[in-house]
Amino acid sequence: MARSGFRRFRKGYYVTSDVVMVLKETGERIGRIRRSRIFVYGERDGVLRGRIVRDGREVEYRDGKWICFEA
């Protein structure tokens, strides 16, 4: 039973960075999102994975940049 006022903390941390928008099919850069707050929740195959807090889009940290793959 949860106590009143008790909050469960998510495992992860927040970073603030620019995000590059990339087309998934061609890898073509289509823009960027300035100063996004990102919740970093894990790592797979040496690539950090996260989610933009404001709109929930998935992002990955590759080659020193946060990348968002658009369909």
PDB file with one MODEL, atoms N, CA, C and O in Angstrom:
MODEL        1
ATOM      1  N   MET A   1       0.840  -1.179   0.000  1.00  0.00           N
ATOM      2  CA  MET A   1       0.000   0.000   0.000  1.00  0.00           C
ATOM      3  C   MET A   1       0.888   1.245   0.000  1.00  0.00           C
ATOM      4  O   MET A   1       1.816   1.355   0.801  1.00  0.00           O
ATOM      5  N   ALA A   2       0.600   2.162  -0.888  1.00  0.00           N
ATOM      6  CA  ALA A   2       1.414   3.370  -1.017  1.00  0.00           C
ATOM      7  C   ALA A   2       1.001   4.393   0.035  1.00  0.00           C
ATOM      8  O   ALA A   2      -0.179   4.592   0.323  1.00  0.00           O
ATOM      9  N   ARG A   3       2.018   5.029   0.589  1.00  0.00           N
ATOM     10  CA  ARG A   3       1.744   6.081   1.560  1.00  0.00           C
ATOM     11  C   ARG A   3       1.337   7.360   0.848  1.00  0.00           C
ATOM     12  O   ARG A   3       1.694   7.571  -0.311  1.00  0.00           O
ATOM     13  N   SER A   4       0.610   8.189   1.521  1.00  0.00           N
ATOM     14  CA  SER A   4       0.202   9.471   0.957  1.00  0.00           C
ATOM     15  C   SER A   4       1.431  10.350   0.740  1.00  0.00           C
ATOM     16  O   SER A   4       2.252  10.515   1.643  1.00  0.00           O
ATOM     17  N   GLY A   5       1.551  10.906  -0.449  1.00  0.00           N
ATOM     18  CA  GLY A   5       2.700  11.768  -0.747  1.00  0.00           C
ATOM     19  C   GLY A   5       3.932  11.013  -1.190  1.00  0.00           C
ATOM     20  O   GLY A   5       4.946  11.632  -1.512  1.00  0.00           O
ATOM     21  N   PHE A   6       3.874   9.693  -1.216  1.00  0.00           N
ATOM     22  CA  PHE A   6       5.031   8.901  -1.638  1.00  0.00           C
ATOM     23  C   PHE A   6       5.032   8.762  -3.151  1.00  0.00           C
ATOM     24  O   PHE A   6       4.031   8.383  -3.759  1.00  0.00           O
ATOM     25  N   ARG A   7       6.172   9.076  -3.745  1.00  0.00           N
ATOM     26  CA  ARG A   7       6.281   8.999  -5.195  1.00  0.00           C
ATOM     27  C   ARG A   7       7.345   7.972  -5.573  1.00  0.00           C
ATOM     28  O   ARG A   7       8.397   7.897  -4.938  1.00  0.00           O
ATOM     29  N   ARG A   8       7.073   7.195  -6.590  1.00  0.00           N
ATOM     30  CA  ARG A   8       8.050   6.229  -7.064  1.00  0.00           C
ATOM     31  C   ARG A   8       8.964   6.915  -8.073  1.00  0.00           C
ATOM     32  O   ARG A   8       8.477   7.513  -9.032  1.00  0.00           O
ATOM     33  N   PHE A   9      10.251   6.842  -7.879  1.00  0.00           N
ATOM     34  CA  PHE A   9      11.195   7.519  -8.761  1.00  0.00           C
ATOM     35  C   PHE A   9      11.590   6.635  -9.921  1.00  0.00           C
ATOM     36  O   PHE A   9      11.860   5.446  -9.751  1.00  0.00           O
ATOM     37  N   ARG A  10      11.621   7.229 -11.111  1.00  0.00           N
ATOM     38  CA  ARG A  10      12.044   6.490 -12.300  1.00  0.00           C
ATOM     39  C   ARG A  10      13.556   6.368 -12.311  1.00  0.00           C
ATOM     40  O   ARG A  10      14.262   7.234 -11.795  1.00  0.00           O
ATOM     41  N   LYS A  11      14.041   5.302 -12.897  1.00  0.00           N
ATOM     42  CA  LYS A  11      15.477   5.124 -13.022  1.00  0.00           C
ATOM     43  C   LYS A  11      15.944   5.821 -14.293  1.00  0.00           C
ATOM     44  O   LYS A  11      15.519   5.472 -15.394  1.00  0.00           O
ATOM     45  N   GLY A  12      16.807   6.793 -14.137  1.00  0.00           N
ATOM     46  CA  GLY A  12      17.301   7.550 -15.270  1.00  0.00           C
ATOM     47  C   GLY A  12      17.707   8.937 -14.831  1.00  0.00           C
ATOM     48  O   GLY A  12      17.721   9.247 -13.640  1.00  0.00           O
ATOM     49  N   TYR A  13      18.036   9.762 -15.794  1.00  0.00           N
ATOM     50  CA  TYR A  13      18.440  11.128 -15.491  1.00  0.00           C
ATOM     51  C   TYR A  13      18.071  12.033 -16.655  1.00  0.00           C
ATOM     52  O   TYR A  13      17.744  11.564 -17.745  1.00  0.00           O
ATOM     53  N   TYR A  14      18.128  13.329 -16.409  1.00  0.00           N
ATOM     54  CA  TYR A  14      17.748  14.323 -17.414  1.00  0.00           C
ATOM     55  C   TYR A  14      18.968  15.061 -17.946  1.00  0.00           C
ATOM     56  O   TYR A  14      19.908  15.348 -17.205  1.00  0.00           O
ATOM     57  N   VAL A  15      18.940  15.365 -19.244  1.00  0.00           N
ATOM     58  CA  VAL A  15      19.955  16.219 -19.866  1.00  0.00           C
ATOM     59  C   VAL A  15      19.217  17.243 -20.733  1.00  0.00           C
ATOM     60  O   VAL A  15      18.077  17.022 -21.140  1.00  0.00           O
ATOM     61  N   THR A  16      19.882  18.355 -21.006  1.00  0.00           N
ATOM     62  CA  THR A  16      19.330  19.362 -21.901  1.00  0.00           C
ATOM     63  C   THR A  16      20.285  19.520 -23.064  1.00  0.00           C
ATOM     64  O   THR A  16      21.470  19.789 -22.866  1.00  0.00           O
ATOM     65  N   SER A  17      19.776  19.354 -24.282  1.00  0.00           N
ATOM     66  CA  SER A  17      20.624  19.397 -25.465  1.00  0.00           C
ATOM     67  C   SER A  17      19.778  19.660 -26.704  1.00  0.00           C
ATOM     68  O   SER A  17      18.553  19.541 -26.667  1.00  0.00           O
ATOM     69  N   ASP A  18      20.445  20.018 -27.804  1.00  0.00           N
ATOM     70  CA  ASP A  18      19.771  20.120 -29.092  1.00  0.00           C
ATOM     71  C   ASP A  18      19.565  18.710 -29.653  1.00  0.00           C
ATOM     72  O   ASP A  18      20.354  17.805 -29.379  1.00  0.00           O
ATOM     73  N   VAL A  19      18.505  18.533 -30.438  1.00  0.00           N
ATOM     74  CA  VAL A  19      18.204  17.243 -31.048  1.00  0.00           C
ATOM     75  C   VAL A  19      18.149  17.419 -32.557  1.00  0.00           C
ATOM     76  O   VAL A  19      17.514  18.350 -33.054  1.00  0.00           O
ATOM     77  N   VAL A  20      18.816  16.520 -33.293  1.00  0.00           N
ATOM     78  CA  VAL A  20      18.815  16.549 -34.758  1.00  0.00           C
ATOM     79  C   VAL A  20      17.700  15.641 -35.254  1.00  0.00           C
ATOM     80  O   VAL A  20      17.586  14.497 -34.814  1.00  0.00           O
ATOM     81  N   MET A  21      16.869  16.149 -36.176  1.00  0.00           N
ATOM     82  CA  MET A  21      15.789  15.352 -36.763  1.00  0.00           C
ATOM     83  C   MET A  21      16.302  14.696 -38.042  1.00  0.00           C
ATOM     84  O   MET A  21      16.884  15.369 -38.893  1.00  0.00           O
ATOM     85  N   VAL A  22      16.090  13.381 -38.182  1.00  0.00           N
ATOM     86  CA  VAL A  22      16.605  12.622 -39.315  1.00  0.00           C
ATOM     87  C   VAL A  22      15.487  11.729 -39.867  1.00  0.00           C
ATOM     88  O   VAL A  22      14.727  11.133 -39.104  1.00  0.00           O
ATOM     89  N   LEU A  23      15.394  11.643 -41.204  1.00  0.00           N
ATOM     90  CA  LEU A  23      14.450  10.711 -41.825  1.00  0.00           C
ATOM     91  C   LEU A  23      14.956   9.284 -41.656  1.00  0.00           C
ATOM     92  O   LEU A  23      16.131   9.008 -41.898  1.00  0.00           O
ATOM     93  N   LYS A  24      14.078   8.380 -41.243  1.00  0.00           N
ATOM     94  CA  LYS A  24      14.478   7.003 -40.976  1.00  0.00           C
ATOM     95  C   LYS A  24      14.910   6.262 -42.235  1.00  0.00           C
ATOM     96  O   LYS A  24      15.875   5.498 -42.200  1.00  0.00           O
ATOM     97  N   GLU A  25      14.207   6.476 -43.352  1.00  0.00           N
ATOM     98  CA  GLU A  25      14.488   5.719 -44.578  1.00  0.00           C
ATOM     99  C   GLU A  25      15.822   6.121 -45.213  1.00  0.00           C
ATOM    100  O   GLU A  25      16.617   5.259 -45.586  1.00  0.00           O
ATOM    101  N   THR A  26      16.066   7.430 -45.334  1.00  0.00           N
ATOM    102  CA  THR A  26      17.232   7.899 -46.086  1.00  0.00           C
ATOM    103  C   THR A  26      18.383   8.363 -45.208  1.00  0.00           C
ATOM    104  O   THR A  26      19.515   8.458 -45.684  1.00  0.00           O
ATOM    105  N   GLY A  27      18.121   8.657 -43.931  1.00  0.00           N
ATOM    106  CA  GLY A  27      19.164   9.190 -43.075  1.00  0.00           C
ATOM    107  C   GLY A  27      19.422  10.664 -43.324  1.00  0.00           C
ATOM    108  O   GLY A  27      20.409  11.218 -42.840  1.00  0.00           O
ATOM    109  N   GLU A  28      18.527  11.306 -44.088  1.00  0.00           N
ATOM    110  CA  GLU A  28      18.682  12.719 -44.437  1.00  0.00           C
ATOM    111  C   GLU A  28      18.260  13.601 -43.266  1.00  0.00           C
ATOM    112  O   GLU A  28      17.223  13.373 -42.644  1.00  0.00           O
ATOM    113  N   ARG A  29      19.072  14.600 -42.979  1.00  0.00           N
ATOM    114  CA  ARG A  29      18.784  15.527 -41.887  1.00  0.00           C
ATOM    115  C   ARG A  29      17.680  16.498 -42.320  1.00  0.00           C
ATOM    116  O   ARG A  29      17.773  17.116 -43.380  1.00  0.00           O
ATOM    117  N   ILE A  30      16.635  16.629 -41.492  1.00  0.00           N
ATOM    118  CA  ILE A  30      15.516  17.484 -41.876  1.00  0.00           C
ATOM    119  C   ILE A  30      15.306  18.653 -40.922  1.00  0.00           C
ATOM    120  O   ILE A  30      14.387  19.445 -41.127  1.00  0.00           O
ATOM    121  N   GLY A  31      16.114  18.782 -39.905  1.00  0.00           N
ATOM    122  CA  GLY A  31      15.969  19.921 -39.004  1.00  0.00           C
ATOM    123  C   GLY A  31      16.491  19.602 -37.624  1.00  0.00           C
ATOM    124  O   GLY A  31      17.166  18.595 -37.411  1.00  0.00           O
ATOM    125  N   ARG A  32      16.159  20.494 -36.673  1.00  0.00           N
ATOM    126  CA  ARG A  32      16.565  20.235 -35.306  1.00  0.00           C
ATOM    127  C   ARG A  32      15.583  20.877 -34.338  1.00  0.00           C
ATOM    128  O   ARG A  32      14.836  21.792 -34.687  1.00  0.00           O
ATOM    129  N   ILE A  33      15.609  20.369 -33.115  1.00  0.00           N
ATOM    130  CA  ILE A  33      14.788  20.894 -32.035  1.00  0.00           C
ATOM    131  C   ILE A  33      15.760  21.531 -31.047  1.00  0.00           C
ATOM    132  O   ILE A  33      16.632  20.851 -30.506  1.00  0.00           O
ATOM    133  N   ARG A  34      15.615  22.810 -30.815  1.00  0.00           N
ATOM    134  CA  ARG A  34      16.552  23.516 -29.947  1.00  0.00           C
ATOM    135  C   ARG A  34      16.228  23.302 -28.476  1.00  0.00           C
ATOM    136  O   ARG A  34      15.065  23.280 -28.072  1.00  0.00           O
ATOM    137  N   ARG A  35      17.275  23.147 -27.692  1.00  0.00           N
ATOM    138  CA  ARG A  35      17.194  23.099 -26.232  1.00  0.00           C
ATOM    139  C   ARG A  35      16.093  22.180 -25.707  1.00  0.00           C
ATOM    140  O   ARG A  35      15.167  22.630 -25.032  1.00  0.00           O
ATOM    141  N   SER A  36      16.201  20.914 -26.017  1.00  0.00           N
ATOM    142  CA  SER A  36      15.212  19.940 -25.572  1.00  0.00           C
ATOM    143  C   SER A  36      15.658  19.304 -24.264  1.00  0.00           C
ATOM    144  O   SER A  36      16.842  19.035 -24.063  1.00  0.00           O
ATOM    145  N   ARG A  37      14.696  19.067 -23.378  1.00  0.00           N
ATOM    146  CA  ARG A  37      14.977  18.344 -22.151  1.00  0.00           C
ATOM    147  C   ARG A  37      14.726  16.868 -22.434  1.00  0.00           C
ATOM    148  O   ARG A  37      13.648  16.485 -22.890  1.00  0.00           O
ATOM    149  N   ILE A  38      15.731  16.049 -22.157  1.00  0.00           N
ATOM    150  CA  ILE A  38      15.683  14.629 -22.519  1.00  0.00           C
ATOM    151  C   ILE A  38      15.816  13.781 -21.264  1.00  0.00           C
ATOM    152  O   ILE A  38      16.708  14.009 -20.447  1.00  0.00           O
ATOM    153  N   PHE A  39      14.935  12.808 -21.112  1.00  0.00           N
ATOM    154  CA  PHE A  39      15.038  11.831 -20.035  1.00  0.00           C
ATOM    155  C   PHE A  39      15.775  10.618 -20.576  1.00  0.00           C
ATOM    156  O   PHE A  39      15.251   9.908 -21.435  1.00  0.00           O
ATOM    157  N   VAL A  40      16.984  10.369 -20.085  1.00  0.00           N
ATOM    158  CA  VAL A  40      17.814   9.244 -20.539  1.00  0.00           C
ATOM    159  C   VAL A  40      17.469   8.041 -19.676  1.00  0.00           C
ATOM    160  O   VAL A  40      17.634   8.078 -18.456  1.00  0.00           O
ATOM    161  N   TYR A  41      16.985   6.961 -20.313  1.00  0.00           N
ATOM    162  CA  TYR A  41      16.509   5.816 -19.540  1.00  0.00           C
ATOM    163  C   TYR A  41      17.292   4.536 -19.761  1.00  0.00           C
ATOM    164  O   TYR A  41      17.073   3.569 -19.032  1.00  0.00           O
ATOM    165  N   GLY A  42      18.194   4.481 -20.730  1.00  0.00           N
ATOM    166  CA  GLY A  42      18.910   3.233 -20.923  1.00  0.00           C
ATOM    167  C   GLY A  42      19.956   3.284 -22.014  1.00  0.00           C
ATOM    168  O   GLY A  42      20.164   4.308 -22.665  1.00  0.00           O
ATOM    169  N   GLU A  43      20.615   2.137 -22.197  1.00  0.00           N
ATOM    170  CA  GLU A  43      21.663   2.021 -23.208  1.00  0.00           C
ATOM    171  C   GLU A  43      21.550   0.649 -23.850  1.00  0.00           C
ATOM    172  O   GLU A  43      21.362  -0.357 -23.166  1.00  0.00           O
ATOM    173  N   ARG A  44      21.669   0.620 -25.186  1.00  0.00           N
ATOM    174  CA  ARG A  44      21.656  -0.651 -25.902  1.00  0.00           C
ATOM    175  C   ARG A  44      22.678  -0.581 -27.020  1.00  0.00           C
ATOM    176  O   ARG A  44      22.674   0.369 -27.802  1.00  0.00           O
ATOM    177  N   ASP A  45      23.541  -1.559 -27.107  1.00  0.00           N
ATOM    178  CA  ASP A  45      24.595  -1.633 -28.127  1.00  0.00           C
ATOM    179  C   ASP A  45      25.478  -0.381 -28.109  1.00  0.00           C
ATOM    180  O   ASP A  45      25.904   0.092 -29.163  1.00  0.00           O
ATOM    181  N   GLY A  46      25.745   0.141 -26.947  1.00  0.00           N
ATOM    182  CA  GLY A  46      26.612   1.313 -26.827  1.00  0.00           C
ATOM    183  C   GLY A  46      25.964   2.623 -27.214  1.00  0.00           C
ATOM    184  O   GLY A  46      26.649   3.640 -27.326  1.00  0.00           O
ATOM    185  N   VAL A  47      24.629   2.622 -27.424  1.00  0.00           N
ATOM    186  CA  VAL A  47      23.896   3.824 -27.819  1.00  0.00           C
ATOM    187  C   VAL A  47      22.954   4.205 -26.684  1.00  0.00           C
ATOM    188  O   VAL A  47      22.130   3.392 -26.266  1.00  0.00           O
ATOM    189  N   LEU A  48      23.066   5.433 -26.180  1.00  0.00           N
ATOM    190  CA  LEU A  48      22.160   5.901 -25.140  1.00  0.00           C
ATOM    191  C   LEU A  48      20.778   6.135 -25.743  1.00  0.00           C
ATOM    192  O   LEU A  48      20.659   6.613 -26.871  1.00  0.00           O
ATOM    193  N   ARG A  49      19.740   5.797 -24.989  1.00  0.00           N
ATOM    194  CA  ARG A  49      18.374   5.983 -25.463  1.00  0.00           C
ATOM    195  C   ARG A  49      17.649   6.881 -24.485  1.00  0.00           C
ATOM    196  O   ARG A  49      17.862   6.825 -23.274  1.00  0.00           O
ATOM    197  N   GLY A  50      16.781   7.715 -25.049  1.00  0.00           N
ATOM    198  CA  GLY A  50      16.036   8.629 -24.199  1.00  0.00           C
ATOM    199  C   GLY A  50      14.734   9.051 -24.850  1.00  0.00           C
ATOM    200  O   GLY A  50      14.355   8.559 -25.913  1.00  0.00           O
ATOM    201  N   ARG A  51      14.059   9.975 -24.183  1.00  0.00           N
ATOM    202  CA  ARG A  51      12.769  10.463 -24.651  1.00  0.00           C
ATOM    203  C   ARG A  51      12.691  11.951 -24.382  1.00  0.00           C
ATOM    204  O   ARG A  51      13.052  12.412 -23.299  1.00  0.00           O
ATOM    205  N   ILE A  52      12.210  12.719 -25.384  1.00  0.00           N
ATOM    206  CA  ILE A  52      12.025  14.152 -25.201  1.00  0.00           C
ATOM    207  C   ILE A  52      10.853  14.343 -24.245  1.00  0.00           C
ATOM    208  O   ILE A  52       9.772  13.794 -24.460  1.00  0.00           O
ATOM    209  N   VAL A  53      11.073  15.123 -23.188  1.00  0.00           N
ATOM    210  CA  VAL A  53      10.064  15.266 -22.144  1.00  0.00           C
ATOM    211  C   VAL A  53       8.811  15.950 -22.674  1.00  0.00           C
ATOM    212  O   VAL A  53       7.702  15.538 -22.337  1.00  0.00           O
ATOM    213  N   ARG A  54       8.962  16.978 -23.489  1.00  0.00           N
ATOM    214  CA  ARG A  54       7.828  17.787 -23.928  1.00  0.00           C
ATOM    215  C   ARG A  54       6.837  17.027 -24.816  1.00  0.00           C
ATOM    216  O   ARG A  54       5.626  17.153 -24.634  1.00  0.00           O
ATOM    217  N   ASP A  55       7.341  16.237 -25.774  1.00  0.00           N
ATOM    218  CA  ASP A  55       6.420  15.582 -26.710  1.00  0.00           C
ATOM    219  C   ASP A  55       6.529  14.055 -26.745  1.00  0.00           C
ATOM    220  O   ASP A  55       5.766  13.415 -27.469  1.00  0.00           O
ATOM    221  N   GLY A  56       7.435  13.460 -26.004  1.00  0.00           N
ATOM    222  CA  GLY A  56       7.497  12.010 -25.889  1.00  0.00           C
ATOM    223  C   GLY A  56       8.200  11.280 -27.016  1.00  0.00           C
ATOM    224  O   GLY A  56       8.141  10.052 -27.078  1.00  0.00           O
ATOM    225  N   ARG A  57       8.875  12.010 -27.922  1.00  0.00           N
ATOM    226  CA  ARG A  57       9.566  11.343 -29.032  1.00  0.00           C
ATOM    227  C   ARG A  57      10.827  10.630 -28.548  1.00  0.00           C
ATOM    228  O   ARG A  57      11.537  11.115 -27.667  1.00  0.00           O
ATOM    229  N   GLU A  58      11.084   9.471 -29.145  1.00  0.00           N
ATOM    230  CA  GLU A  58      12.272   8.682 -28.799  1.00  0.00           C
ATOM    231  C   GLU A  58      13.504   9.270 -29.481  1.00  0.00           C
ATOM    232  O   GLU A  58      13.440   9.668 -30.645  1.00  0.00           O
ATOM    233  N   VAL A  59      14.635   9.327 -28.755  1.00  0.00           N
ATOM    234  CA  VAL A  59      15.885   9.842 -29.290  1.00  0.00           C
ATOM    235  C   VAL A  59      17.027   8.900 -28.921  1.00  0.00           C
ATOM    236  O   VAL A  59      16.931   8.125 -27.970  1.00  0.00           O
ATOM    237  N   GLU A  60      18.113   8.985 -29.698  1.00  0.00           N
ATOM    238  CA  GLU A  60      19.320   8.194 -29.442  1.00  0.00           C
ATOM    239  C   GLU A  60      20.534   9.108 -29.496  1.00  0.00           C
ATOM    240  O   GLU A  60      20.547  10.091 -30.236  1.00  0.00           O
ATOM    241  N   TYR A  61      21.561   8.778 -28.704  1.00  0.00           N
ATOM    242  CA  TYR A  61      22.789   9.564 -28.689  1.00  0.00           C
ATOM    243  C   TYR A  61      23.837   8.833 -29.528  1.00  0.00           C
ATOM    244  O   TYR A  61      24.366   7.802 -29.113  1.00  0.00           O
ATOM    245  N   ARG A  62      24.132   9.380 -30.719  1.00  0.00           N
ATOM    246  CA  ARG A  62      25.108   8.777 -31.636  1.00  0.00           C
ATOM    247  C   ARG A  62      26.044   9.853 -32.160  1.00  0.00           C
ATOM    248  O   ARG A  62      25.610  10.965 -32.461  1.00  0.00           O
ATOM    249  N   ASP A  63      27.314   9.530 -32.270  1.00  0.00           N
ATOM    250  CA  ASP A  63      28.329  10.421 -32.842  1.00  0.00           C
ATOM    251  C   ASP A  63      28.317  11.796 -32.177  1.00  0.00           C
ATOM    252  O   ASP A  63      28.517  12.811 -32.845  1.00  0.00           O
ATOM    253  N   GLY A  64      28.085  11.834 -30.876  1.00  0.00           N
ATOM    254  CA  GLY A  64      28.120  13.092 -30.143  1.00  0.00           C
ATOM    255  C   GLY A  64      26.896  13.968 -30.315  1.00  0.00           C
ATOM    256  O   GLY A  64      26.923  15.142 -29.946  1.00  0.00           O
ATOM    257  N   LYS A  65      25.791  13.407 -30.886  1.00  0.00           N
ATOM    258  CA  LYS A  65      24.563  14.184 -31.097  1.00  0.00           C
ATOM    259  C   LYS A  65      23.354  13.364 -30.677  1.00  0.00           C
ATOM    260  O   LYS A  65      23.349  12.140 -30.807  1.00  0.00           O
ATOM    261  N   TRP A  66      22.330  14.044 -30.173  1.00  0.00           N
ATOM    262  CA  TRP A  66      21.045  13.404 -29.922  1.00  0.00           C
ATOM    263  C   TRP A  66      20.264  13.415 -31.232  1.00  0.00           C
ATOM    264  O   TRP A  66      20.096  14.466 -31.850  1.00  0.00           O
ATOM    265  N   ILE A  67      19.784  12.238 -31.658  1.00  0.00           N
ATOM    266  CA  ILE A  67      19.119  12.082 -32.949  1.00  0.00           C
ATOM    267  C   ILE A  67      17.707  11.555 -32.726  1.00  0.00           C
ATOM    268  O   ILE A  67      17.485  10.613 -31.966  1.00  0.00           O
ATOM    269  N   CYS A  68      16.741  12.202 -33.424  1.00  0.00           N
ATOM    270  CA  CYS A  68      15.347  11.767 -33.413  1.00  0.00           C
ATOM    271  C   CYS A  68      15.016  11.262 -34.814  1.00  0.00           C
ATOM    272  O   CYS A  68      15.155  12.004 -35.786  1.00  0.00           O
ATOM    273  N   PHE A  69      14.576   9.999 -34.930  1.00  0.00           N
ATOM    274  CA  PHE A  69      14.239   9.422 -36.220  1.00  0.00           C
ATOM    275  C   PHE A  69      12.759   9.625 -36.499  1.00  0.00           C
ATOM    276  O   PHE A  69      11.911   9.106 -35.773  1.00  0.00           O
ATOM    277  N   GLU A  70      12.444  10.375 -37.542  1.00  0.00           N
ATOM    278  CA  GLU A  70      11.063  10.600 -37.963  1.00  0.00           C
ATOM    279  C   GLU A  70      10.707   9.609 -39.052  1.00  0.00           C
ATOM    280  O   GLU A  70      11.545   9.279 -39.891  1.00  0.00           O
ATOM    281  N   ALA A  71       9.467   9.128 -39.049  1.00  0.00           N
ATOM    282  CA  ALA A  71       9.024   8.148 -40.050  1.00  0.00           C
ATOM    283  C   ALA A  71       8.810   8.800 -41.394  1.00  0.00           C
ATOM    284  O   ALA A  71       8.436   8.126 -42.355  1.00  0.00           O
TER     285      ALA A  71
ENDMDL
END
